[in-house]
């Protein structure tokens, strides 16, 4: 599980009142802190840490040895990142110590290996930030263990929060709204404007004869309308007909795909969870939500639209879709993840993005040594996800990495 997915799960679990593995220290005091995603709530966190320091006297050793205290500080760190992200309307990007070294070797070595350097926060989609790399665990742990004269999470975070949300401003105490869905860098409307009438017609999915009367007509009936106000997220393949992996023109078949309607879960996490869902197929005596997935995958003719996936606190969905092979690069499936077109007007209805819109980087990964250029050139840069680095340092960071990998049963 990536740190980004871990952050989303921590926050979702806390909001829903669900347990976090290992427990969270100071839960009673935390519940009174009113974490409402306002900038003012960061001041309340400072006050909370002062209370905990005076009442419980936590030490530096506790940060290294007590998992429930680590969970408490991780939760507050992830929460702080989300507040900053909402103020910037830009999702937080979490880095491990090794990932910091990979992106900025001199900074990573200067930070050293410590509890405070385990999580580093960046906002690659935001502009004009005072702090490019921010370590919320440092401010939180120092404030809790040493006192208010040393650090403040509010003042540390404030460096990257727009002035209109600062203390004394009208929006300081207002809860910030959730981030809007995060689309992949595909400008659908601009792309549609570049296509000829014939090319626009070619985007229409071919409805197979068997589909009339099938529940999948829910997709076919609005497949064109998805482009109007739709956006693109990663989808991970759960199950598909073997014929889809062979190049075929004028053919297609249904399949099951996992996705995040908010577009925030990294593709590697989606793919891992999709594989776990497939492994449930045909199993019995599972919890009710998982049993529903196991049964429908085993039946293979059952259609689902935005089926909940209760494998982790953060909400993900599975939908049945149709793979029109004329609209896939190379007329076949070659990877477990792909760009997916969704639209909030039609919850649960999803279709693979026609390859004519795919950025070159996606086409290259999909086709490998084959060559096929997209018709639509996207103006937005594509940020490729780097694979997670395994820790090279023994000791503290290794233990934390292994612990995070087992959170929420993942």
N, C-alpha and C positions, 0 to 999 in steps of 0.2 A: 504494500500500500504506500503510495507516494505521500509526502508531507502535505501536499495540497488536498488530497482526499482525506487524510487524517484530520486536517483542520475542519473540513466540511462535516465529517462524522462527529467530531467533538461537539461542534456547535449545534448540530441537529439533535444529538443525544441530550445535551443540556436543555435545549428549548422544549423537548418532548418529555423531559423528566425521566429519560431512560438511563440505565446504569452505564458507566464507563468502566472498563475492566480495570481492576485494582482499586476502584473507588476514588473519590475526590475529597481531599482534606477540607476541613472548615466549611462543609456544605451548608450548615445552618447560617453561618455568617454570610456566605456567598449568596444564599437565597434572598437575603435582605438588602443586597447591594443594588438591586434594580438594574440589571443589565438590559437596557432597552435600546441599545445601539445609538444612543445620543452621544455627542462628544462630552457632554456633562458627566456621563457615566464613567468616563476615564478618571475624573476627579474623585468620584465615589470609590473607584478601585484603589486609588492612593489612600483614601481614608480607611478602606477595608484592610489594606496591608499594614497600616499603622496599628490598627486594632489587633490584628493577629500577632504582630511583633510584640506588643505590650502584654498581650494575654498569654501567648503560648511560647514566646522566646525561641522561634525556630533558628537553627544554626545552619552553617554551610554544609555540615555533614548530613543534615536532614535532606538537603537538595540531592545528594548523591545516593542516599540509602533508602529513603521513604517514597515508595511509588505513589502513594496518595497525594503527597505534597508535590511531586513532579507533575501529576495529572492536574492538580489545582493550578499550577503556574502555566502549564501548556494551554489549558483552557483559557486563561486570561490573556495569554500571548495571542492565541488564535482569534479571540474576541477583539483584541486591540487591532489586529490586522484587518479584521472585517470592518470595524468602525472607520479606520482610515480609508479602506477601499471604497466604502459607501460614500464617504465625503468626497472622494476623488472620482467617483463613478468609474472605478477601475479595479478589477479583481486582484487580490493579493497573490503574489507568487512566492512560495516558500522554498528555501534552499537549505540543504544540510551543509555541514561544515565542508565536506568533500566537494560539494557542488559550488560552494563559494570559492574554494581553491581553484576549481576548474575554470571559473569565470573571471576570477581576479586573484591570482596566486599570491601576490604580495600582501593583499588585504587578508586573505585566509591565513597566511603564516603569521601575520601580525596579531590576529585575533587569538590564535592558539586553540588548543583543545580544552574546552571547559563546558560546564552546564550551560552557561550564558551564550556560548557560541554554537550550540546545537541547532538552534533555529535562527535563520536570517531571512528578513523580509524585503522584497523588492516590489515595485509597481512598474513593470516594463511598458504598460500602456498609458502611463501618466506623463505629463510634461512639467518642466520647471520645478522639480523637487529639490528641497534642500539636502535631503539625505537619500542617497541612492541605495545604500545598504543599512537596514535598521534591525537591531537585535532587541526585541521587546523583553526577552527573558532576562537580559542584563538589568534593565531598569526595574523590572518586577522583583527579581530576587534580591537586588541590593536594597530596594525600598523595604522589603519584608524583613530582611536580616539586619540591616545597618541603620536605617532611619531616614526621615524626610530631608535631612540636610544633604544627603548623598544623591538621591535620584527621585524622579517623579515620572510615572508612566504618561501622565497627561502632558507635561511639558516636553517629554521626549517625542511623543507621537505628534504633538502640535506642530513640529517642524514641517510635516508633510500634509497637514490639514489646512484646507483653504481658509482664509481670514474670515469669511462670512460665518464660519462655525465656531470662531474663537470665543473665549469667555467674555461676557458682556454684550455679545451680539444676539439678536433676536432668535437665531436658529441654534444657539448653543445647547439648549435643553430639549430640542425637538428630536424625537427618534428618527434616524435616517432611514429612508426606504430601502428595501432590498435592491441589490444590483439588478439591472435589467438582464434578460437572457443574453448570453455572450455568444455571438455568432462567429464562425470561422471567417477568415478574410475572403469572402466571396460576395461581390456586389451584384446581387441578382437583377436589380432593376436596370443598372447600367448594362449588364450583360444582355438582358432581353432586348434592349434597344439596339444592339449591334447585329441582331439576327434577322435574316430574311424571312419572308412569310413561309417559305418551304422549310426552313430550319426551325421556325417556331412550331410548325405542324409536326415536325419530327420529334418534338419533345413529348408529344402525347403518348401515354402508355397504351400499348396494344392490349385490349381486353380479350382474354381467351374465352372460347365458347363456354367452358365449364363454369366460368365465373358468374354467369347470370343466375341469380337466385342464391349465390354464395354470399356469406357475410362480408367477404372481401370487396364486394361492390361498394362498401362504405368508403374504401380507398379510391377505387376507379372513378366514382362519381364526382370526387372533388380533387383529383390528382392535378388537374390544371390550375385550380383555384389556389393550391398551396403556394404558388409563386407570388401571389398578390399579398404582400405583407409577411411572407414567410422568411425564415432564416435558416442557417446551416449549422449543424452541430455534428460531433462525431457519433457514429453508431457502431456497435460491436455485434458481430454475427453470433447468434446463439445456435441456430439450427437452419439448415437449408438442404434442398435436394441436391444429390451428388451431381446431377446433370449441369447444375449452375457453374461447376468448376471446369467444365469443358467449353471451349469456344463454340458458340452456336449463334447464328443470326436468325432473326424472326422467331425467337423462342423466349421462354421465360418460365419462372416457377415461383411459388410463394416461399417465404422464409421468415424466420423470427429474428428480431433485432433489438438489442438493448441500447438505451440512450438516456441522457440527462437533458430534460427539457430546458434547463437553465444553462446548459453548455459549459459547465465549469469543471467537470470531471475529466482528468487527462485520459487520453486514449488507452494508455497501458493499463490503467485501473479498470476502465470499461471492459477491455478484452479479458482481463483476469476474472472479473465478475461474470461475464458472459460464459466463460468456460465452466465456472462453478455452477451456473444455472443449468447448463447442458448435462453436467454430471448428476443432477437430480433426477433426470428423466427415468421414469418407470419405478422410482423408489417409493416405498410405502412407510407409513407411520412417521411422517414428518410433521412439524408444526403446520397449522392450517394454511398459512400463506405460502409456505414452501411446497406443501402438498399440491396446491393448486397449480403451481408451475410444473411440478413433476408429472402430474396427470395430463395436463394439456400438451406438454411436449411429447408424451408417449402416444397420445391419440393422433397427433400430426395433422388432423383435419379441423381441429378447433382453432378458431380465430380469436385473437385478443387484441385489444386496443388500450394502451396505457395501463397494462397490468402492473401492479405494484411489485417491487422486488424487495422483500424484507430480509435481505442478507446483511444490511448495514443500516445505521440510523439515517444516513442521507438518502432522500428519495430518488430512486431510479425507476425507469419504466421499461417494459417489453411490449412491443407491438408486432403483429403480423404485417408484413409488407409484401410487395411483389417485385421481383427482380426481372425487369425487361432487359434482356441481354443486349439488345441493340443500343441501349443507353449506358452500358457499362464499358469502360476502357477494355479493349481486347475482347469484348462480348463475353466476359466470364468473370467470376469472382476469383481473385488471387490473394486477397488479404483478409484478415479477420476484422479489420476496422475500415470504415469508409465514411465519406461525407453524407449527411442525411438531411433532407429537406423537411422541415416541420413548420407548423403555423398554429399560433395560439387560438385562432378561430376554429380550428378543427382538432381538438385534443385527442391524442392517440393515433391520429392518421399521419403516417410517415411514408416517405419514399426515398430511395437512394437518389442522390443528386445526379442528374444527367451529366455524363462526362464532359460535355461541351463547356461546362462551367468550371471544371476542376483546374486549380492552379497547376503549373508545370511540376512543382515538387510532388504533389499528390499523384499525378500521372506517372512520374518517374518511379515512385515507390511501388505503384500498383503494377506497372508493366515490366519492370526490371529491364532486361536487355531489349525489349521491344520498343518501338518508337511510335508515338502518336501524339500530335500536338493539339492542345485545346484551342477551340475557336475563340473563346472569350478570354482575354487577357485581364487579370485582376490587378487593379492599381494598388491595392493594399499589400504590404509585405507579408509573407507567410513566415511565422515564427515556428521553426521546427522544435519539437520537444526533445530534449536530451535524455538519454536513458539514465535512470537513477544509478549513481555511483555507489558501489559497496565500500564500506568504511575501510581505510587502510590503517587506522590508528587502533591500537588495542586499548581496552579499558573503558572509560566512561562513555564515549560516543558509540562504541560497539554495543554495549549493553542497552543503551537507549534505542539504538536502531533495531535490535532484536525485539525489544519490548514493543515498540510501535508496530512491528510487523504482526504482532499477535492481538492487537486491539480489535474489539468488536468481532472476535471470532474469525478474523481474516488472516 
